[in-house]
């Protein structure tokens, strides 16, 4: 209840989502389970609903006020590609060789990334993001088998554009 009242007090209501953001901010990167195994505990959540519910406003307040000095990012994905979020292969027109340009998510390792506008992502985009969330690494098989850590707390915000049953993924 403390977080519901004091986290982003200018945003009226949104109590459950404020509590979820508090969990994102306070959860350690690794956690030891009762079995003795240690796992990454970075969590993900989705804030999906109708327009005008302050999803974007709350996300920006959390990133701006509570994640200062970190590599956490607020990323609008409505007009972006998966390559811009994860990584892409760039061909050098002079040498003909390829290099990898890392995307925004890879620079958020061990921090928080808020993806705004996720309702417009396609199935192929979700498959890329699912790989990062499940494996906690960004992996590109081409151009030298790049594999770098990408353990991040991800919050996805978006408006419902079509009925929930028409979305392809449970993630």
C-alpha positions, 0 to 999 in steps of 0.5 A: 500500500505504501508504494501504491500511495507514494510511487508516482503520486501524480498518477491517480489510481493505477494501484496494481500497476504501481505495485508491479513497478515497485516489484520491478524496482526492488527485485534483485537480479538473482534469487536463491530458491529453497532448493539451493539453486540460484536463478535470474529473477528479472521479471516482466509484465504487461500493462495493456488496456484501453487508451487514456489509462496513464500507462505511458505517463506512469512508465515515464515517471518510473524511468525518469524518477526512479531509474536515474543514473542507470541504463534503463530506457523508455522505448517507443516501439510503434514505429521501430523494428525488431532489429532496432530493439535487439541487433542488426547486421550492417554491411560495409559498402566499402569492404563488403564485410558485416558488422553487428549493430546492437539495439536498445535492449542490449544496452539495458542489461541488468536494468529496466526497459519499458516498451511502449506501443507493443500492441502493434508488434508482429509475431516475428517481433515477439519471437525475438523478444521471447528469446531474450526473456527466456534465455537472458542473452542476446544471440545472433547466429550470423556474423561470428555467433554473437552472444552477450548477456541481456538480463533485463526487467521488461515492462510492456505497455500498449493499447488493445487493438484487437481482441485478446484471443487474436494475439499469437503469444502467451507472453 
